[in-house]
Amino acid sequence: MKQICVHWRSSVVHDEDDEHCDDGLWVPATPSAQREARVICEVQNAIHGPGSHWIEEREALLMCSA
C-alpha cells in the first residue's frame, strides 16, 4: 500500500506558534487524500512561494508485533 505526505521547506513557518520542525503525517494514498494534498500544496505554494510544499510517496511500512 502506498502512503503520501505533504512536506515543506524548513524555513516555512505556518503560524507564529509553529514550533515543530518535522513535516506532515504519512497517510494512505487514497484518491481523497491525494486530492487534499494537491490542494494543500497549491494553496501553500501560493502563500510561501513556488516549491515550498510538495508531496512525497512511499510504500507503507509494515509493523510486526513480537
Steps between C-alpha positions, in 0.01 A plus 500: 500500500625848415510792742534873432617794704510875445849634572626858512826689521640538851487878464119495468307601813127435482405711801679694772469209747646252249771331708525166323774428252357185344275485200150363468367156581513201268149389397364233264516624140126489440355709216349733759829545687683563172251770401525663841881494491501661152270780622711555812818525291338733248376739770817488711724549196293808413558632853862394566638489146536246221652171612456572871263203540497166320355149523714194560392140458631176653405140554329457835724376775396167645497465876558158656403414854733282705 
